[in-house]
Amino acid sequence: MATTTMGVKLDEATRERIKAAASRIDRTPHWLIKQAIFNYLEQLDRNESLVMITGLENPPLESLEETSVPEDL
């Protein structure tokens, strides 16, 4: 199975939160992020609503939209 690398830009505070959370469960940040993606996809595959996934009745729109990446990157 072929794999590809995908990237996401995070602010420093979020990056530190991920590192701290991963450290608390004795895992790497990479492992934590990968598991979070798998868990979220499983919920979407089960057709769970965004309310069930996010816990918010009206999640902020910016959390649901893709962020555009400048073409020079």
C-alpha positions, 0 to 999 in steps of 0.5 A: 500500500502506497503512502503519502505525506500530508501537512497541516499548519498549526500555531505554536500553542496547538503544537505544544498541546499535542506534544504535551498530550502525547507525552502524557500517554507515552506516545509520539505526537505523530501517533496521536495525530494519526489516531485522531484522524482515524477516529474522526474518519470512523465517526464520519464513516458511521454517518455521525452528525457534526453535532455528535462529533464536535459536541457543538450544535453549530461548530465554528465555520472555520473549523469545518473549512479547508485552509488554503495554502499559498501556492509558493509553498 
